[in-house]
Amino acid sequence: MAAIFLVLMLVVGLPSLARAALPFNERVAHETAASVATERRAALTRPEIADEKQRVPKPPPSEDKPRRDEKPKKEESSSSDDDSKSDCFFDCLWSMFSSSDHPSQSVAPPPPPESAPPENVPPESPATGEPPGYSGEEPTTPHWAAFTSAGMGADLGPAEVRDEYDAAVRLALDWFWPLQHGWQVDAGAGYSAAWGNPGFNYVMPTATDTTYDSPTSSRLDQFNLSVRGGQYLSVFGRSTLCYWGVGPGLYWVKESAEITYDVVKGGAVVKRGRRTDTLDRVRPGADLVLGLGWRLTRRNHQHLGLHLRGYAIPWKSERKNSQTLDFVGKRTIVGINVGIALSSERF
């Protein structure tokens, strides 16, 4: 019995003694291999349990995260820090200029309020932007036109008047009212003055004495108001203006003269002196005007041109004054004026 017990002790204790005799590292490896083999045998012999906690291998380390034993690279970290700082700077700058309510969206500005159209103004055409009925061409007929003329004139007859008086100076103002089809009605007023050198002496005998008059200087003034009818035409694209008119007028004619006189009685001069004689009358007459003008600039309605006028005044002398007009008899005074006219049209 003791022998059997001894044999059992040897069988059981020999492996333990052998393991104890192994070095520490080999003994740990031997124990690990034995535990793994035991687990494998247990896994083969027992049934699988779905609810039992299992051990699974760990996933491989992520490439983004550095390992514990690896040191981060200084250059990459600094560049990434700079990128993050620059991104933060531009984000902050954008947030300053963007809308406070929606910083990431651009909002269009509201349209300006539509102003109400002014009253009494026709709506504009959508195609041309001009009022309805506007053809794009300038109107051809003005409402009225004013002419201011200045020039010289002369009396053509009678011969005594023509020989005595020099050229006259004339100023005139005429108003034209164009009608349809180129016709017009105009009214004008003008004044002229001429100075002369008398060529005749005058003798007036009486029952007791004789008076000898010798004019030394003379002056002839005329003022007229006329109404005419004619034509008013714009030609060559409104660059040239031509007109004419004829009609009656009312003339105030005044002749004055400085006279030296002698009174002779019985062959001797009993009186000598100087006086001024004046002859003025209002007479009907007629005149004719012709004109041609050219537009000064394309953007205005002013013309500069020539103004021609002729007139006729029926006259009858009375032979009372020592003046030329009182000795021409029953004749007609005829004259002409030529000047420069400046016109202004109103449409």
C-alpha positions as CSV (number, residue, x, y, z in Angstrom):
1,M,0.0,0.0,0.0
2,A,2.8,2.3,0.8
3,A,4.5,1.4,-2.4
4,I,1.3,2.3,-4.4
5,F,1.0,5.7,-2.7
6,L,4.6,6.4,-3.4
7,V,4.2,5.6,-7.1
8,L,1.2,8.0,-7.3
9,M,3.1,10.8,-5.7
10,L,5.9,10.4,-8.1
11,V,3.5,10.4,-11.0
12,V,1.8,13.6,-9.8
13,G,4.8,15.5,-8.6
14,L,7.2,14.8,-11.3
15,P,5.6,17.3,-13.8
16,S,5.5,20.0,-11.1
17,L,9.1,19.4,-10.2
18,A,10.0,19.5,-13.9
19,R,8.2,22.8,-14.4
20,A,9.8,24.2,-11.3
21,A,13.1,23.3,-12.6
22,L,12.6,25.2,-15.9
23,P,13.8,28.8,-16.2
24,F,11.3,31.6,-15.6
25,N,10.8,32.5,-19.2
26,E,10.3,29.0,-20.4
27,R,8.0,28.3,-17.6
28,V,5.8,31.3,-18.6
29,A,5.7,30.2,-22.2
30,H,5.0,26.6,-21.2
31,E,2.0,27.8,-19.0
32,T,0.6,30.0,-21.8
33,A,0.8,27.2,-24.3
34,A,-0.9,24.8,-21.9
35,S,-3.7,27.3,-21.2
36,V,-4.3,27.9,-24.9
37,A,-4.5,24.1,-25.5
38,T,-6.9,23.8,-22.7
39,E,-9.2,26.5,-24.1
40,R,-9.1,24.9,-27.5
41,R,-10.1,21.5,-26.1
42,A,-12.9,23.2,-24.1
43,A,-14.2,25.0,-27.2
44,L,-14.3,21.8,-29.2
45,T,-16.1,19.8,-26.5
46,R,-18.7,22.4,-25.3
47,P,-21.6,23.8,-27.5
48,E,-21.5,27.5,-28.7
49,I,-23.4,29.9,-26.6
50,A,-24.7,33.0,-28.5
51,D,-25.0,35.2,-25.4
52,E,-21.6,34.4,-24.0
53,K,-19.1,37.3,-24.0
54,Q,-16.5,36.8,-26.6
55,R,-13.1,38.3,-27.2
56,V,-12.3,39.6,-30.6
57,P,-9.0,41.0,-31.9
58,K,-8.6,44.8,-31.9
59,P,-8.8,46.7,-35.2
60,P,-5.6,48.0,-36.7
61,P,-4.6,51.5,-35.5
62,S,-5.9,54.5,-37.6
63,E,-3.4,56.2,-39.9
64,D,-4.7,59.7,-38.8
65,K,-3.9,59.1,-35.2
66,P,-0.2,58.9,-34.4
67,R,1.0,55.9,-32.4
68,R,2.2,56.4,-28.9
69,D,5.7,55.5,-29.7
70,E,5.7,58.0,-32.7
71,K,6.5,61.6,-32.2
72,P,4.5,64.2,-34.3
73,K,6.3,66.1,-37.0
74,K,6.8,69.7,-36.1
75,E,6.7,71.1,-39.7
76,E,3.3,69.4,-40.5
77,S,1.8,70.6,-37.2
78,S,2.9,74.2,-37.8
79,S,1.6,74.3,-41.4
80,S,-1.8,72.9,-40.3
81,D,-1.9,75.5,-37.5
82,D,-1.2,78.2,-40.1
83,D,-4.0,76.9,-42.3
84,S,-6.5,76.8,-39.5
85,K,-5.5,80.4,-38.5
86,S,-5.9,81.6,-42.0
87,D,-9.2,79.9,-42.4
88,C,-10.4,81.5,-39.2
89,F,-9.2,84.9,-40.3
90,F,-11.1,84.8,-43.6
91,D,-14.2,83.4,-41.9
92,C,-14.1,86.3,-39.4
93,L,-13.6,88.8,-42.3
94,W,-16.5,87.4,-44.3
95,S,-18.7,87.4,-41.3
96,M,-18.0,91.2,-40.9
97,F,-19.3,92.0,-44.4
98,S,-22.0,89.5,-44.7
99,S,-25.6,89.9,-43.4
100,S,-26.1,89.6,-39.6
101,D,-29.2,87.4,-40.1
102,H,-27.8,85.2,-42.9
103,P,-24.1,85.4,-43.0
104,S,-23.7,82.6,-45.5
105,Q,-26.2,83.9,-48.0
106,S,-26.0,87.1,-50.2
107,V,-29.3,89.0,-50.1
108,A,-30.1,91.3,-53.1
109,P,-30.8,94.9,-52.2
110,P,-34.5,95.8,-52.3
111,P,-35.6,97.6,-55.5
112,P,-36.0,101.4,-55.2
113,P,-39.5,102.7,-54.7
114,E,-41.3,103.6,-57.8
115,S,-42.0,107.3,-58.0
116,A,-45.4,108.3,-59.1
117,P,-45.5,110.0,-62.6
118,P,-46.1,113.7,-62.5
119,E,-49.5,115.0,-63.3
120,N,-50.5,116.4,-66.6
121,V,-47.6,114.7,-68.4
122,P,-48.3,112.3,-71.2
123,P,-46.9,108.8,-70.7
124,E,-43.8,108.0,-72.7
125,S,-43.7,105.5,-75.5
126,P,-41.9,102.3,-74.5
127,A,-40.2,102.1,-77.9
128,T,-38.7,105.6,-78.2
129,G,-39.2,107.1,-74.7
130,E,-41.0,110.1,-76.3
131,P,-44.6,111.3,-75.7
132,P,-47.3,109.8,-78.0
133,G,-47.5,111.5,-81.3
134,Y,-43.9,112.6,-81.4
135,S,-42.5,111.8,-84.8
136,G,-38.8,112.6,-84.1
137,E,-38.9,115.5,-86.6
138,E,-38.8,119.2,-85.8
139,P,-42.0,121.1,-86.3
140,T,-42.1,123.1,-89.5
141,T,-44.5,125.9,-88.7
142,P,-43.7,128.2,-85.7
143,H,-46.3,129.9,-83.7
144,W,-44.7,133.3,-84.3
145,A,-41.4,134.8,-85.3
146,A,-39.8,138.2,-84.4
147,F,-37.5,140.0,-86.7
148,T,-35.2,142.9,-85.7
149,S,-33.5,144.6,-88.7
150,A,-31.1,147.5,-89.1
151,G,-29.9,149.0,-92.3
152,M,-29.7,151.8,-94.7
153,G,-32.2,153.4,-97.0
154,A,-32.7,156.0,-99.7
155,D,-35.5,157.9,-101.3
156,L,-35.6,157.1,-105.0
157,G,-38.1,159.8,-105.9
158,P,-39.1,162.4,-106.6
159,A,-35.8,163.6,-108.0
160,E,-35.6,166.7,-105.9
161,V,-35.8,164.5,-102.7
162,R,-33.3,162.0,-104.0
163,D,-30.8,164.8,-104.9
164,E,-31.1,166.5,-101.5
165,Y,-31.0,163.7,-99.0
166,D,-28.3,161.2,-98.4
167,A,-28.7,157.6,-97.3
168,A,-31.0,157.1,-94.3
169,V,-30.5,155.0,-91.2
170,R,-33.4,152.7,-90.4
171,L,-34.3,150.4,-87.4
172,A,-37.4,148.1,-87.6
173,L,-39.2,145.4,-85.7
174,D,-41.5,142.9,-87.5
175,W,-43.7,140.2,-86.1
176,F,-44.8,137.2,-88.3
177,W,-47.6,134.8,-87.6
178,P,-47.2,131.8,-90.0
179,L,-50.4,130.2,-91.2
180,Q,-51.1,126.9,-93.0
181,H,-49.7,126.1,-96.4
182,G,-46.8,128.6,-96.0
183,W,-48.9,131.7,-95.8
184,Q,-48.3,134.4,-93.1
185,V,-49.6,137.6,-91.7
186,D,-47.1,140.1,-90.2
187,A,-47.1,143.6,-88.7
188,G,-44.1,145.9,-88.5
189,A,-43.0,149.2,-87.1
190,G,-39.9,151.2,-88.2
191,Y,-38.1,154.5,-88.0
192,S,-35.7,156.1,-90.4
193,A,-33.8,159.4,-90.5
194,A,-31.9,161.1,-93.3
195,W,-29.9,164.3,-93.5
196,G,-29.7,166.5,-96.6
197,N,-28.1,169.5,-98.2
198,P,-30.8,171.7,-99.8
199,G,-30.1,172.8,-103.4
200,F,-32.7,175.5,-103.8
201,N,-33.5,178.9,-102.5
202,Y,-37.0,180.2,-102.1
203,V,-38.4,183.7,-102.9
204,M,-41.8,184.9,-101.5
205,P,-42.9,188.3,-102.8
206,T,-45.6,190.3,-101.1
207,A,-47.2,193.7,-101.8
208,T,-44.7,195.6,-99.6
209,D,-41.5,193.5,-99.5
210,T,-39.8,190.3,-100.7
211,T,-38.5,187.5,-98.5
212,Y,-35.5,185.5,-99.7
213,D,-35.1,182.1,-97.9
214,S,-31.9,180.1,-98.1
215,P,-32.0,176.6,-96.4
216,T,-28.6,175.5,-95.0
217,S,-29.4,172.0,-93.7
218,S,-32.4,169.7,-93.6
219,R,-33.5,166.5,-92.1
220,L,-36.2,164.0,-93.1
221,D,-37.8,161.6,-90.4
222,Q,-40.2,158.8,-91.2
223,F,-42.1,156.5,-88.9
224,N,-44.4,153.7,-90.2
225,L,-46.9,151.1,-88.9
226,S,-47.7,148.4,-91.5
227,V,-49.8,145.3,-91.8
228,R,-48.9,142.8,-94.5
229,G,-49.7,139.4,-95.9
230,G,-47.5,137.0,-97.7
231,Q,-45.6,133.7,-97.4
232,Y,-43.2,132.3,-94.7
233,L,-41.2,129.3,-95.9
234,S,-38.5,127.1,-94.5
235,V,-36.4,125.3,-97.1
236,F,-33.4,123.0,-97.2
237,G,-34.2,121.2,-94.0
238,R,-35.2,124.3,-92.1
239,S,-31.7,125.7,-92.6
240,T,-32.9,128.5,-94.8
241,L,-35.8,130.9,-94.3
242,C,-37.4,133.0,-96.9
243,Y,-40.5,135.3,-96.6
244,W,-42.3,138.1,-98.3
245,G,-45.2,140.3,-97.5
246,V,-47.1,143.3,-98.9
247,G,-49.7,145.5,-97.4
248,P,-50.9,149.0,-96.4
249,G,-49.3,151.2,-93.8
250,L,-49.6,154.5,-92.0
251,Y,-46.7,157.0,-92.3
252,W,-45.7,160.0,-90.3
253,V,-43.4,162.2,-92.4
254,K,-41.5,165.1,-90.9
255,E,-39.1,167.4,-92.7
256,S,-37.3,170.2,-90.9
257,A,-34.8,172.8,-92.3
258,E,-32.5,175.5,-90.9
259,I,-33.1,178.6,-93.0
260,T,-31.3,181.9,-93.3
261,Y,-33.6,184.7,-94.6
262,D,-33.4,188.3,-95.8
263,V,-36.3,190.7,-96.1
264,V,-35.8,193.2,-98.9
265,K,-37.9,196.4,-99.2
266,G,-37.3,199.1,-101.8
267,G,-34.1,197.4,-102.9
268,A,-32.6,197.4,-99.4
269,V,-32.4,194.6,-96.8
270,V,-34.5,195.6,-93.9
271,K,-34.3,192.3,-91.9
272,R,-32.0,189.4,-91.8
273,G,-32.1,186.3,-89.6
274,R,-32.3,182.5,-89.1
275,R,-35.3,180.3,-88.4
276,T,-36.3,176.6,-88.5
277,D,-39.2,175.4,-90.6
278,T,-41.0,172.1,-89.9
279,L,-43.4,170.2,-92.1
280,D,-45.0,167.1,-90.7
281,R,-47.9,165.1,-92.1
282,V,-49.5,161.7,-91.6
283,R,-50.1,159.9,-94.9
284,P,-51.3,156.5,-95.9
285,G,-49.0,154.3,-97.9
286,A,-47.9,150.8,-98.7
287,D,-44.8,148.7,-98.4
288,L,-43.3,145.4,-99.6
289,V,-40.8,143.3,-97.6
290,L,-38.5,140.5,-98.8
291,G,-36.2,138.4,-96.6
292,L,-33.8,135.5,-96.7
293,G,-32.2,134.1,-93.6
294,W,-29.9,131.2,-92.6
295,R,-30.0,129.3,-89.3
296,L,-27.2,130.2,-86.9
297,T,-26.9,126.8,-85.2
298,R,-28.7,123.5,-85.6
299,R,-30.1,123.4,-82.1
300,N,-31.8,126.8,-82.0
301,H,-34.4,128.6,-84.1
302,Q,-32.6,131.8,-84.9
303,H,-31.8,133.1,-88.4
304,L,-29.5,135.8,-89.6
305,G,-30.0,137.2,-93.1
306,L,-31.0,140.1,-95.4
307,H,-34.1,142.2,-95.1
308,L,-35.3,144.3,-98.1
309,R,-38.1,146.8,-97.9
310,G,-39.7,149.1,-100.4
311,Y,-42.4,151.7,-99.7
312,A,-44.5,154.3,-101.5
313,I,-46.2,157.3,-99.9
314,P,-48.6,159.4,-102.0
315,W,-47.8,163.1,-101.5
316,K,-49.3,166.5,-102.3
317,S,-47.5,169.8,-101.8
318,E,-49.0,173.1,-100.7
319,R,-46.1,175.5,-101.4
320,K,-46.2,177.3,-98.1
321,N,-42.9,176.3,-96.5
322,S,-39.4,176.8,-97.9
323,Q,-38.8,173.0,-98.0
324,T,-38.4,170.4,-100.7
325,L,-41.4,168.3,-99.8
326,D,-43.7,171.3,-100.0
327,F,-42.6,172.0,-103.6
328,V,-42.7,168.5,-105.3
329,G,-46.4,168.8,-106.2
330,K,-48.8,165.9,-106.3
331,R,-46.4,163.0,-106.6
332,T,-45.4,159.8,-104.8
333,I,-42.4,159.4,-102.5
334,V,-40.7,156.1,-103.2
335,G,-37.9,154.6,-101.2
336,I,-36.0,151.5,-100.4
337,N,-34.2,150.0,-97.3
338,V,-31.7,147.2,-97.2
339,G,-30.6,145.8,-93.8
340,I,-29.5,142.8,-91.8
341,A,-32.2,141.0,-89.9
342,L,-32.0,138.7,-86.9
343,S,-35.0,136.5,-86.4
344,S,-36.2,134.3,-83.5
345,E,-38.9,131.6,-83.9
346,R,-41.2,130.3,-81.2
347,F,-42.7,126.8,-81.6
